[in-house]
Amino acid sequence: MSTGLVILGALFLVYYAIMLLAGMDFSFVWLAVAVVCIGGGVLWKYLRTHGQHLPPGVKVTGIAAIAVLLLLFLAVEGLIAGSMGEKGEEDLDYVIVLGAQVRGTKPSKALRKRIDRAADYLKENPGTKAVVSGGQGNGEDLSEAQVMYDCLLSAGISKDRLMMEDKSTSTVENLKFSAKLTGKSARIGLISQNFHIYRAVRLARHQGFTNVCGIAAPSEWIYQPHFLVREFFAVIKEKLTGNM
């Protein structure tokens, strides 16, 4: 058991290094888990070697706490995973393309996948219009909306079908500000990465969107575990702050 925990911790440590080198936010969570696993393995071996045991109360409380947290994590991840394959509906009135990081004037890999998914949908559904939604953050020379707009134009989408919302800094604001362009009663699809669809749709419904669905873009496989763990905390945060 102790050896298994140490090996698992070492794997988490390697994944932390990969996320850190990739510049992923929230990567510290993998370092924290690695420390817990390695520390737990070392403690377990020390206690067994010296014939010592944790007090029964501490052991029962610890196991119960871990079980509750694990069940909560699995329940939320189940909801997230259940929306990851969403393809939306045909002939929607609008799609809202949610913003992601821009590097200078170029879309990040995640944003590029959202743009490509939006272009495919708009070509397949010529009656649908799109709102590209996202402001300008640190390290971004253009707003996320402007970059998406330019890329969709280059993909052959007519400017008459595109609208920009370039003030938002979060998913909550993406939806709030985009609603001023689309209304909340139209048939609307939300385009984002697959792990983000559950939260985006729930946030939209909480804001009063009455006919909304998700349209999932793929994610990089090596980053998928990180995104899923990060999304768990994002869902919990939105729930606690009353946004969902």
Residue, then its C-alpha position, 0 to 999 in steps of 0.5 A: m500500500s505504501t509503495g503504491l501511494v509513493i508511485l502514484g504520487a510520483l506519477f502525479l508529480v510528473y503530470y504536475a511538471i507537464m502542466l507547469l511547463a505547458g503554462m496551465d493555471f491551477s496546476f498546483v493541484w497536482l503538486a498538492v495531490a502528489v505531496v499527499c500521496i507520497g507523504g501518506g505512503v511514507l507515513w504508512k510505512y513508518l507506522r507499520t515498521h514501528g508497529q504503531h497505529l493511528p487512533p481509531g477515531v482519527k482513522v474512522t474520521g479520515i476514511a469517512a472524509i475521504a469517502v465523502l469527498l470522493l463521492l462528491f468528486l465522482a458525482v460532479e465528474g459524472l455530470i460533467a462527463g455526461s455533457m461532453g459529447e453534446k452535438g447541439e441541435e440543427d438550425l439554431d437561431y444563434v450559437i455563442v462561441l465562448g472565449a478562451q486564451v489568445r496568445g498575442t493575436k493568435p488563438s490558443k489550441a483550445l480556442r482554435k478548436r472552438i473556432d473550428r467547431a463553430a465554423d463547421y456548425l455554421k457551414e452545416n446550418p446556414g440559417t444560424k448566426a454566431v456571437v463570438s464572446g470574450g474580452q481582452g486579457n493579460g498577454e492578449d493583443l486583441s480581444e478573444a472575440q476579435v480573434m474568433y471573428d477574424c478566424l471565422l471570416s477567414a473560414g468563409i463565414s459571412k460577416d453578416r452572420l457574426m456578432m461580437e461581444d468583447k467585454s466579458t472576462s468570465t463564462v458568467e459575463n459571456l452569457k450575460f453580455s451575449a444575451k443582449l444580442t440574442g435575447k434569452s428566448a431564442r434557440i441557442g447553442l453554446i460552443s466550448q470545450n467538451f469539459h466546459i459544456y455542463r457548467a456553461v449550459r447550467l449557468a445559462r439556464h440559471q440566467g434565464f435562457t429558456n432554450v439552450c444546448g451545448i455544442a462540444a469542441p474536443s480537448e487535447w487528450i494529455y490535458q483532459p485530466h487537468f481540465l476535468v479536475r479544474e472543472f470540478f472546482a469551477v462547478i463547486k465555486e459557481k454553485l456556492t456563489g449562486n451562479m448555478 
